[in-house]
């Protein structure tokens, strides 16, 4: 069994005899030199108007997110004060997340 395996390994290694090693194309070096010698295209610039519009959009989205978060928190706080269940309180009670040893 071991002799068959060794014979197979030898046959595979011997099958590469006479093959030429892999190498690059003949004109690869010249192509690289030609590309390095060419002038690079100028970098494109983003116009100030586009940048200003993008910054304004980001500020509006940020303000809307802050407003939504504060309104949600205020609404939930008012519901808790009025004695209404918000769903969050029920989840905290159900999963016992309010205790100090939660998950232990």
Residue pairs with C-beta under 8 A, 6 or more apart in sequence:
76 86
76 88
79 85
79 86
80 86
80 89
91 97
92 98
96 102
